[in-house]
Amino acid sequence: MSDNTTLTDVIMPQLAESLVSATIGKWLKQPGDSIEQYEPICELITDKVNAELPATVDGTMAELLAEEGQTVSVGEIIARIAVAGSAAPAAAAPSPAASGDATVPAAAPAAASGTAPQAAHAAARPPVPAAAYDAAAPMRARYSPAVQTLAAEHGINLAAVPGTGLGGRITRKDVLTFLENGASVQPPAPAAAPAAAPVPDAAPAPAALQPVFQPVHDEHQQVRNSGLHLSESPKIPTIEIEGGRGSSSEYLIDVTPIRNTIATRMRQSVSEIPHAWTMIEVDVTNLVVLRNKLKDEFKRKEGINLTYLAFLMKAVVSAIKDYPIMNSVWAVDKIIVKRDINISLAVGTEDSVMTPVIKKADQKNVAGLAREIDELALKTREGKLRLDDMQGGTFTVNNTGSFGSILSYPIINYPQAAILTFESIVKKPVVINDMIAVRSMANICLSLDHRILDGVISGRFLQRVKDNVEGYTPETKLY
């Protein structure tokens, strides 16, 4: 290290007010790697947050003081970055916001004590000079998963799309604008995969950064969402052959921290909650006609797809208003019924399942729910979920039918009282007035906490959901 270079400590931040430690999921930078300000250097995992830790300075990774998979207390030093003497930021340590919205500075210098949790929070950072993102910077070739997926769906050559993001980077909006302008669609150029990990479409703010939820996966592979989006290529897990090259009878797959967290939560749910299950069949023929009638106009007006899930969620929310006990949790000596109806939306990837929350869903119409579903799915896919997006859910809905399931037995999202799945729509012969007709049918499945809910109330709730879904007509309004 030269005389004009100093070492800046990277402190384990306090990702949420109640968290006292976090696990190093994966180091994105190794000793000797150059680092740009705002560039992610590692992935952090807790039982509440899966976040990328961005750098606050330009420099070179000097040393890693924590290993992947190691749990580190808030305030401890996890790495050091070598920074030119004039580039090191001044130390400052504002405490976390009372609201619980955690900030994630990556390379704040340690406070005098070196152990205070507040040392994890850096002062407001100066804006990155525009020169750092000139046309020569390798930003244009950095495509987010959303941009790559959209280009693949429409056969767009991204080299022909004008970029308006940082350093000419192409955003999802740029691709949509390219399509709307009727530009000629060309076969994708046989370019190599982008060398750098995808970065957010929006320019990073100069102030302290928010943590983002992001499933742990190889940065060069796209991830297929199994709940709402099926267009991406699935990730193939890294495996090791048991017993060396000579044996092929067994394979080993490392359990990632986030997979371990999911396992803990699922075990807690099935061990503490006495699950019961019921299912009802719904005629969605009118809903299919309604959606087909409105989807093209909705796409032109809103720029997003009108999915069946938005209509189902509206039907579920209306039924919860009639049966509020469905919106409750078990508290040993009492049952707590939640006034706000906050729907957790199960969004799965090959690596994990996230349950972002639509807050006060009962105050939204079908169009509003469709926008929320699309926004949360996009944020999940791009790793942009905030801590607030994941909190406060009171009832979970999962669209398992999007990948062809016709019957499922979901595990309750602890500590909620129930979870509902909407299965695949299938055309079937149905007897109506002693005559056989071909109708679009779907199953709706419900897992329930039998400490709170019994068969009668759950059956009536499902019947109300069925009535609401079958009550859609071609005249139903979205707004």
Secondary structure as the mmCIF struct_conf table of DSSP 4:
data_model
#
loop_
_struct_conf.conf_type_id
_struct_conf.id
_struct_conf.beg_label_comp_id
_struct_conf.beg_label_asym_id
_struct_conf.beg_label_seq_id
_struct_conf.end_label_comp_id
_struct_conf.end_label_asym_id
_struct_conf.end_label_seq_id
TURN_TY1_P TURN_TY1_P1 ASP A 3 ASN A 4
STRN STRN1 THR A 5 ILE A 11
HELX_LH_PP_P HELX_LH_PP_P1 MET A 12 PRO A 13
BEND BEND1 ALA A 16 ALA A 16
TURN_TY1_P TURN_TY1_P2 GLU A 17 SER A 18
STRN STRN2 SER A 21 TRP A 27
BEND BEND2 LEU A 28 LEU A 28
TURN_TY1_P TURN_TY1_P3 PRO A 31 GLY A 32
STRN STRN3 SER A 34 ILE A 35
TURN_TY1_P TURN_TY1_P4 GLN A 37 TYR A 38
STRN STRN4 PRO A 40 ILE A 45
BEND BEND3 ASP A 47 LYS A 48
STRN STRN5 ASN A 50 PRO A 54
BEND BEND4 THR A 56 VAL A 57
STRN STRN6 GLY A 59 LEU A 64
BEND BEND5 ALA A 66 ALA A 66
TURN_TY1_P TURN_TY1_P5 GLU A 68 GLY A 69
STRN STRN7 THR A 71 SER A 73
TURN_TY1_P TURN_TY1_P6 VAL A 74 GLY A 75
STRN STRN8 ILE A 77 ALA A 84
HELX_RH_3T_P HELX_RH_3T_P1 GLY A 85 ALA A 87
HELX_LH_PP_P HELX_LH_PP_P2 ALA A 88 ALA A 91
HELX_LH_PP_P HELX_LH_PP_P3 PRO A 94 ALA A 97
TURN_TY1_P TURN_TY1_P7 ALA A 98 SER A 99
BEND BEND6 ALA A 106 ALA A 106
HELX_LH_PP_P HELX_LH_PP_P4 ALA A 108 ALA A 110
BEND BEND7 ALA A 112 GLY A 114
HELX_RH_3T_P HELX_RH_3T_P2 PRO A 117 ALA A 120
HELX_LH_PP_P HELX_LH_PP_P5 ALA A 122 PRO A 129
HELX_RH_3T_P HELX_RH_3T_P3 ALA A 130 TYR A 133
BEND BEND8 ASP A 134 ASP A 134
TURN_TY1_P TURN_TY1_P8 ALA A 135 ALA A 136
BEND BEND9 ALA A 137 ALA A 137
TURN_TY1_P TURN_TY1_P9 PRO A 138 ALA A 141
HELX_RH_AL_P HELX_RH_AL_P1 PRO A 145 HIS A 154
TURN_TY1_P TURN_TY1_P10 GLY A 155 GLY A 155
HELX_RH_3T_P HELX_RH_3T_P4 LEU A 158 ALA A 160
BEND BEND10 VAL A 161 VAL A 161
BEND BEND11 GLY A 165 GLY A 165
HELX_RH_3T_P HELX_RH_3T_P5 LEU A 166 GLY A 168
HELX_LH_PP_P HELX_LH_PP_P6 ARG A 169 THR A 171
HELX_RH_AL_P HELX_RH_AL_P2 ARG A 172 GLU A 180
TURN_TY1_P TURN_TY1_P11 ASN A 181 GLY A 182
HELX_LH_PP_P HELX_LH_PP_P7 ALA A 183 VAL A 185
HELX_LH_PP_P HELX_LH_PP_P8 PRO A 187 ALA A 189
HELX_LH_PP_P HELX_LH_PP_P9 ALA A 191 PRO A 194
BEND BEND12 ALA A 195 ALA A 196
BEND BEND13 ASP A 201 ALA A 202
HELX_LH_PP_P HELX_LH_PP_P10 ALA A 203 ALA A 205
BEND BEND14 PRO A 206 ALA A 207
HELX_LH_PP_P HELX_LH_PP_P11 ALA A 208 PRO A 211
STRN STRN9 PHE A 213 PHE A 213
TURN_TY1_P TURN_TY1_P12 GLU A 219 HIS A 220
BEND BEND15 GLN A 221 GLN A 221
BEND BEND16 SER A 226 LEU A 228
BEND BEND17 GLU A 232 GLU A 232
HELX_LH_PP_P HELX_LH_PP_P12 SER A 233 THR A 238
STRN STRN10 GLU A 240 ILE A 241
TURN_TY1_P TURN_TY1_P13 GLU A 242 GLY A 243
BEND BEND18 GLY A 244 GLY A 244
TURN_TY1_P TURN_TY1_P14 ARG A 245 GLY A 246
BEND BEND19 SER A 249 SER A 249
STRN STRN11 TYR A 251 LEU A 252
HELX_RH_AL_P HELX_RH_AL_P3 PRO A 257 GLU A 272
BEND BEND20 ILE A 273 ILE A 273
STRN STRN12 HIS A 275 ASP A 283
HELX_RH_AL_P HELX_RH_AL_P4 THR A 285 GLU A 302
BEND BEND21 GLY A 303 ILE A 304
HELX_RH_AL_P HELX_RH_AL_P5 TYR A 308 ASP A 322
HELX_RH_3T_P HELX_RH_3T_P6 PRO A 324 MET A 326
BEND BEND22 ASN A 327 ASN A 327
STRN STRN13 SER A 328 TRP A 330
BEND BEND23 VAL A 332 LYS A 334
STRN STRN14 ILE A 335 VAL A 337
BEND BEND24 ARG A 339 ASP A 340
STRN STRN15 ILE A 343 LEU A 345
STRN STRN16 VAL A 347 GLY A 348
BEND BEND25 GLU A 350 ASP A 351
STRN STRN17 VAL A 353 MET A 354
STRN STRN18 VAL A 357 ILE A 358
TURN_TY1_P TURN_TY1_P15 LYS A 359 LYS A 360
HELX_RH_3T_P HELX_RH_3T_P7 ALA A 361 GLN A 363
HELX_RH_AL_P HELX_RH_AL_P6 VAL A 366 ARG A 381
TURN_TY1_P TURN_TY1_P16 GLU A 382 GLY A 383
STRN STRN19 LEU A 385 LEU A 385
HELX_RH_3T_P HELX_RH_3T_P8 LEU A 387 MET A 390
BEND BEND26 GLN A 391 GLN A 391
STRN STRN20 PHE A 395 ASN A 398
HELX_RH_3T_P HELX_RH_3T_P9 THR A 400 PHE A 403
TURN_TY1_P TURN_TY1_P17 GLY A 404 GLY A 404
BEND BEND27 ILE A 406 ILE A 406
HELX_LH_PP_P HELX_LH_PP_P13 PRO A 410 ILE A 412
TURN_TY1_P TURN_TY1_P18 TYR A 414 PRO A 415
STRN STRN21 GLN A 416 GLN A 416
BEND BEND28 ALA A 417 ALA A 417
STRN STRN22 ALA A 418 PHE A 422
STRN STRN23 VAL A 426 ILE A 432
TURN_TY1_P TURN_TY1_P19 ASN A 433 ASP A 434
STRN STRN24 MET A 435 ASP A 449
TURN_TY1_P TURN_TY1_P20 HIS A 450 ILE A 452
HELX_RH_AL_P HELX_RH_AL_P7 GLY A 455 GLU A 470
TURN_TY1_P TURN_TY1_P21 GLY A 471 GLY A 471
TURN_TY1_P TURN_TY1_P22 PRO A 474 GLU A 475
#
